[in-house]
Amino acid sequence: MMVQPMEDYNFLNNRNQAIENYIQRVTELTQLKQTIPTNEELLKIASELGISDGEIAIAQKQSQAHFLRAQGYYSLNHWEDAIAELEEALAFNPSHLPMLHLLINAYIGRWKDKHNRQDEIQARLRIKQCLEIQPDDQESLKLLAKLDQSIRNYQYRFWSLGAITVLFCGSIIGFFISDNLSLNLFNKNDQILQNLQQELNLEIDTLRKEQTLLYNESLEQLRNQQRINNDLENRIIELQNQIKNLEQKNQELLNKINQNQSSENPFNQIPESEINE
C-alpha cells in the first residue's frame, strides 16, 4: 500500500527537477546569446528534458505567481529574492515586458547597494532585450537613463571624497610642518614628514588606480551605449526598407488590378468610330 505514494512522490520530484533544469537552461541561453530565446529554442530545451506541453502550460500559469512574489520582494528592497523569482517567471514568458522592466529595476537597486559591475551588465542586457521585443519601448529607455544617472552620481561622490581626502592630508601635513618648525624639532619633523609623505603617496596611488578603473568603466559604458544606438539605427533602417518594399509591391498590385479592369471593360474593346455612330 505504501509503494504507490512513493512512486508518485518520485515522479513529482523528477518533474520538479526537470522544470528547474529547464529554467536554468533558458537563463543560461538568454545570458549567452544576450537575446530573447526563440520559440523553437524553448521547445527544443523542453523536448530534451522530457517536459510535455501540458507541463509548460502549467508552468506558464505559475510564472504569474512568481511575478507577484517578485513585486512584493521588490517593494521591500529584497533584490536577490526579487531577481530569483523573476528569472523563474521569465523562463516561461521570456518576452513579458513588465517582468523584464521589474527585473531591470531590481538589478539597478542591487547595483546602488553593492556597486557590483555584474548587476550593471545584467541591467543593460535586459534593456537591450526589451528594445529587441519592442524597439520603441519608452520604459526601457527611461530605465537606461536611470542607470546612467545613478552611475554618474556614484562617480561624482567617489571623486569628491577623493578630493576631500587629499585636502585633509595636505592640511595635516601643513599643521605638522608649522608646529615642528616653531619648536625647532628638525629631526622629528623630518621623520614625520617622511611618514606622512609615504602615506600621502600611497593614498594618491590608490586614488589614481581607482580613478583609472572608473574611467575604464565609463568608457565601456559609452561603448555599450554606442552599440545599442547602432543596433537601434540598423533596426530602424531595416524597417524603413521593409516599408518601402511593401509600398512598391502594393503599387505594382494596384497597376495589375487597373490593367485587368481595363481589359475586362467591354467599352474599351469597341472601336471609337463605332461608339460615335
N, C-alpha and C positions, 0 to 999 in steps of 0.2 A: 504493500500500500504506500510505502514511502518512496518508491522508485520514480513514480510519475512526477511528483512535485520537484524532486531533484533534477529530473530531466528538463522540466520547464524552467527551473532556475538557471541551469547551464545554458539553455537556449537563449533566454533573455540576456544573460551575461555576455554571450557571444555576439548577440545583436547589438548590445550597447557598445561593445568593444569595436565592432565594425563601424558604427556611427562615429565613434571617437577617432578612429583611423581615417575615416572619410573627412572629418573636419580638419584633421592635421594635414592630410594630403592637399586639400583645397587651399588651406592657408599657406602652405609652402609653395604651391604653384603660383598663387597670387603674388607672393613676395619675389619669387624667382623671375617671373615674366614681367612683373610690375604692370600688369594689365588684368582686367576682369576675365576670369576663365569663361570660355565659350560653353554653350550647352553640350556640345559634343565632348568636350573635355570632362565636364561634370558627369555625363552619362558613362564615359569610359572608366572613370575612377569608381563610380558606383558598381559597374559591372565587374571590375577586377576584385572588389571587396565583397561581391555577392549580395549587394543591397538591392532590394526589389523597388519597383516604382511606388508601391504602397507605403513602404517604409520611408521613402524620400518624401512623399506627400505628408505623412505624419510628422516627420522632422521639420518640414517647412512650416507647418502649423505651430510646432513647438518653438520655432525661431522667434515668433512674436512674443512668446513668454520671456525668452532671453532678452529681447529688446526692452520689454517693460522693466525687467530687473536691472538692466543696464542704466535705464533712466533714473531709477532710484539710487543706484550706486553713484552715478554722476552728480546728482543733486547734493550728495554728501561728500563730494570730492574724493571718493574711493576710486581712484583712477585705475588701479590694477584690476579690481573686480569688474568695473565697467568695461574695460578693454577685453577681458576674458569672455564676458557674456556676449559682447558684440562680435567678436571673432567667430564664436559658435553660431550666432544668428546669421551672419553673412555667409557662412559656408553653404547654406541652403537658399539664400537670397542675395547673391553677390552684387546685384545691380540695384539694391534698395537704397536710394539716395538718403532718406532720413537716417537710416542706420549708419551709413558712411559719414554723414555730417556729424553725428554724435561721437563716432569713433575718432574723427579728426579732432574734435573739441577735447576729448579725453586725452589724446596724445599731447595736445598743446598744454592742457592742465598739468600733466605729469612733467612736461618739459619745464614749466615755470617753477615747479617744486624742486626738481633734481638737476635741471640743465643737462640732461643726457642727450648726446648727439643722435643716438638711435631713435629717440622719440621724434625729433625734428625730421629725420629721414622718413619715418613711417607716416608722419602727418603729410609731408609733401607727396609721398607716393599715393596716399589715399585721395588727396586733392586732384592729382593727375587722373586717377581712375574715375572720379566724379565727372571731370571735364570730358573724358572719353565717352561716358554714358550720355551726358548732356552738355554739349560744347558751350552753351550759354548759361550754365548754372551759376547764377549770381551768388548763391550762398557759399559755394566753393571758393569763388574769388574773394569774398569777404573774409573767409577763414584764412586764405593765403595772406591777405593784408594784415590780419590779426597776428598771424605767426611772425611775419616780418617785423611788425612793430614791436612785438614782445622781445625779439632778438636784439633789435636796436636799443631798446630801453635797458636791457641787461648789459650790453656792451658799454653804454654810456655810464651806467652805475659803476661798472668794473673799472673803467678808465678814470673816473672821478676819484674812486677810492685809491687807485694807484698814485694819482697826483697828490692827494692829501697825505698819503704815507710818505712820499718823497719830501714834501714840505715839512712834515713833522720831524723827519730825521734831520733835515737841514737845520731846523730850529734847535734841536737838541745839540747838534754839533756847535752851533753858534753860541749857545749858552755855556757849554763846557769850555770853549775856547776863551770867551771873555772872562769866565770865572777863574780859570787857571792862569791866565796872563796877569790878572790882578794880584794873585798870590805868588807869582813868580815860581810856580812849581813846574819847571820846564820838563823835567824827566817824566814825571807822572802825566803831564799833559801830552807828551809825545806818545806814550803808551795808550792813553785813552783815545787820542786821535787815530792811532793806527787801528785800534779795535773797532772804533766807530766807522772808519773808512772801509774796513773789511766788511762790516755788516751792511753798510750802505751799498757797496759794490755787489754783494750777494743779492740784496733787495732789488737793485737795478737790473741785474742779470735775470732774476726771476720775472720781473715785470716785462722785460724785453721778450722773454720766451713766451709769456702769456699773451703779450700783445701780438707777437708773430702768429701764435695759434689762432687768436681771434681774427686776425687779418686773413689767414688762410681759410678759416670757416666762412668768413664774409664773402671771400672770393668764390668759394664753392657754391654758396647760396646764389650769388649773382649768375654763375654759370648754369645752375639748375633752373633758375628763373628764365634765363635766355632760352634754354632747351624747351621749357614749357611754352614760351611765347612762339618759338619756331614751330612746335607741333601744332599749336592753335592756328597759326598763319597757314601752314600747309593744309590743315583740315578745311579752313575757310576757302582756300583756292580750289581744293578738290570739290567742295560742294558747289562752288560757282561754276566750275567746268561741267559738273553733272547737270545743273540747271540749264546751262547753255545748250548742252546736247539734247536735253528733253524739249526745250523750246524749238530747236531745229527740227527734231523728229515730229513735233506737233505741227509745225508749218508744212512739212512735207506731206503729212497725212491730210491736212486741210486742202492742199493743192490736188491731191489724188481724188478726194471727195468731190471737189468742184469739177474736175475733169469728167468723173463718172456721171455727175448730174447733167453736165452739158451734153454728153454723148447719149444719154437716155431721154433727153427732151425732144419730142417729135418735131417741134417747130424749128429746131436747129438743123433738122435733116431736110427740110423743104427749101428749095432754092428761093432766093429773094424775089426773083421775077414772078414766080407763081403766086407768092404771097401778095404782091401788088395787084395782080389781076383779080 
